[in-house]
Amino acid sequence: MSAIILDGSMVHYEALGRGRPIVFLHDWVGSWRYWVNAMQVASTSFRAYALDLFGFGDTSRDPLRYSLDKQSELVNRFLQEMGIGKVALVGHGLGALVGFSYLKQFPTTVDRMMAINCPLEYDSINSRMRTATMPELVEWLAGRTPEATSALSDAAKADPQAVSASMAALQGNNVFAGIRDLGVPCLFAYGPEDPAISMPTQDRTDSFPMHMHLVNLDGSGHFPMVDNPVQFNRLMTDFLALDSGASPRDLQLKEEWKRRVR
């Protein structure tokens, strides 16, 4: 286990590979652990990092640091301490919200961002996601395969206050205000069978600027990287392979990619 002390608190992380940096940020349910397969794939070309946010996994519990702004400050301090410059972010659920919060504060340090099953507003989150216990959420959202069981084995470590505080922050703030104007390429990916997070409406996605794009990962639920890792990893690697600043809509031009993700 790797850890770093940031402002008196222990932050757990894992790292693989060499190359340009990419940081994986986890959801409300789970920890860094379910990124292992994606990290292994990314590590062939990138230095892949996965963090446990405050109140999750093996990172310190501190109710004063559970807001989205404080979690994004964790990301900033981690990157500074590790000497990491411009970075690609891959965030899922809560991790996507933290990534967007970081992007708003430090837009010039983000090369691109992939947001998986990200709620664009508070009402996009199913009420059960906001009220159920962590064991109930794991049973509801994860498959019963050995792979899912292993990937979410750290879920029980989550501090319930960390879940509720970050959701309250989404309710009280427009996380996405101004994001579309920053020009940072953003790829949104959703599992249409996710019962916890509603996909954005067609009207909303039709209004996305050219540097934003949405892809449906058919056959996937709340954890596309676990439900269908081959499909997820191919989408991720093709997005990461785009030239810096290129629109993720360029992915549509690849017929071979389309065939792979159906």
Phi, psi and omega in degrees: 000134177255143180210156178222145179264119179240115179051043176085359180243143179276130177242119180274139176210163172228153183218146178218148168082183178223155178127202179297148185278141172224136182241128178260132181238127190275174183270183174294330182253107179119204185201195177303336195298326184283359175271358189307310182297315179296322178297318180297319178293314182294330187292350176291338180231348186230161165270106188262127177242144171226129184251153161264122178289166179304129178088004182231153177054230183255012175276154184304149171268130178202099183305337179285353183239024184265353179290162178299321180296319180289324177293322178290330175294326174303313179301314181299313181295322178297313181298320178296313184295326181273357179069034182265130178269230183297138192223152168264138180247139173232111184236146182236123178058244176307316181299326177292319177297318177297319179299317179292324176297319177294317181300320179298323183278327187225060187298330183284351181263358182250121179281320179195163180217137174247123182245120184253128178045053183266123176287123181277348172206165184302320182292350176286346182268122177303139182301331178295325178298330184274342189238338185286158174286162181299317176301323178294321180294319179299315181295323182288319192261337186258150172288168182264021180282157176302326180296317179292319179300316179292318184296330184252022184295341180267000187302323183295346180283349185294138174279120180306330178295329179292325177291308185293323182294319181289324177292322176297324179295322178294321180295325186269349185224148174271094185300330189264002178300120177087347182299318184295340182271356184278339177079008179279126180302128181230127175250120176264131178232133183230141169271111184299342180264015178285117179278350187267325185236125178278139176289153176295154180291160178300320179301321182290315182290329177296336181269000178300140173290172187297337182273006176238146183206150179239138177232135172271132177260085186305139179085001182252152176251231184286336183239075181302328182290343177258319182296316183215075186297328180296312179298313182298313184294327178291319176297314181300312184292325177292323177294316181293335182280347178298150175299150179302129180089351181288146180288138176294347176293343175297339177299331180295338184282352184262101180297325180294327177291320180301317181296324184290328187262003176287000000 
